[in-house]
Amino acid sequence: MTEVKISCPCGLKWTWQDHASPINEKGKEARTLVWIQKCTANFRTHSLKMTQEGMEIKLETLTDILPLLQATQNPLLDLGTRSLIYDIGPWKGENLLAGIESFFQKNAYHPFATCGNPDCGKAGPIFISRTTHNTNPEQTLPTRSIEHFCDGDTCFTTDPTNFRSNQHHTRDR
């Protein structure tokens, strides 16, 4: 298998926050650009696009999405709500394994698996592959893991229960 086509999160987008005062509007793009450059300084490759509606960042490496989510947790006041950007690929090279992992994880979960946050309860986790580079010189290969992300309005964070909070209500397939 050399490529896979499946919908995977590959970036973030924000809407601009509406300001009543034109003073706050001045320089919002410049302030945002400085902030996002700090947030993305450690990422390998990404693209940035600013429009009248907001801003979006697309990553070329799928395993960078979780670090991007973590780096952008405290946005500027100029930015409103953030949401995930999806693409269906085709995923090749280092993204091939992340695409395959996403496919198998999506098919393994019960359709009614819900977020563990009692204030959210959104069904359907988003699977994010993560690669952690080892600091131990004896282990040269990176460690891979899957995070279970909730894009619900209440959460928009990883779910520590891995969407298994209601497992006693729904049987595994």
Secondary structure, 3 states (H helix, E strand, C coil): CCCECCCEEEEEEEEECCCCCHHHHCCHHHHHHHHHHHHCCCCCCEEEEECCCEEEEEECCHHHHHHHHHHCCCCCCCEEEEEEEEECCCECCHHHHHHHHHHHHHHHCCCCCECCCCCCCCECCEEEEEEECCCCCCCCCCEEEEEEEECCCCCCEECCCCCCCCCCCCCCC
